[in-house]
Amino acid sequence: MVQGMAYGGGIMQEDEKKRQTAPVVAVVLAAGFGTRFDPENPKQLVCIGDKPIVRWSIEAFERNSRVSDIVVVVNPKVRDAVEGLIDEARYEKVRMVIDGGVERCDSTMAALNVLKQAGIPQQAKILIHDAVRPFVSQESIDDSIDTLDEFSAATVAFASTDTILLTHDAGDRKVIGSVPDRADTFRAQTPQSFRFGTIYHAYELAADDPDFHPTDDTRVVVDYLPDESVAIVAGSDTNLKVTTMADLPIAERIAANATHQLTKEEARARMHAILREAVAH
């Protein structure tokens, strides 16, 4: 299953090379074990719309013509199962499946180290995505790739419809410290995207910090490369993170709509393929 990675000679196909000058690598993080979900059933393997969650996420990047490579990071306990799903689906862009770490940042660093060992160029575009956000849109992926032409870091985010309260401790209670303008507040989603040199350098700087426990990769850049602007890419309310069992009914409704849309896209693609074949003969 593992195809390996090597940059320099290049993995991208010729048509992809004509459209972009650097690799675009999706890192799909599927290493969490989801104790808030169901300790006995890893949520990345739970089926939504008759398809495991991890496959929804991989396929979002597999379908995008601008993504050249995919690396999947897994919990070792589910590695065989995930590799089996990937083999069955015959994804062409999944180069390897690697073991993740105890925390999310450990899993990201494992992927970055693999890419560095493969000789990935500093200017490569890296899209880091939570596998349990199975319905990321093609628009968000494309916008993430485009935004890295202007910025070295970006994150998909969705404008908050709630007022956000920033708090601090006052004994046993939390009290409000400030209330930011709602127009300036967003809910972070994924993918979070970076030029490889930027995210790798941020993690290098963070490695010596004993208090380094970020919950997402954007935080690493914000904290350790404060002069580096992180751009916002428009997300959506359907880019749901499946966290608890209560999220499943919502996810099923999104999957039902997505499946209908995919069927139309696939039918259109099939029609074009038939027309091309007819012209060729």
Helices and strands as residue ranges (DSSP letters): H 14-19, E 24-30, G 43-45, E 47-48, E 51-52, H 53-62, E 69-74, G 76-78, H 79-89, E 94-99, H 104-117, E 125-130, H 138-147, E 153-159, E 166-170, E 173-178, G 182-184, E 186-195, H 196-206, H 217-224, E 231-234, G 245-247, H 248-280
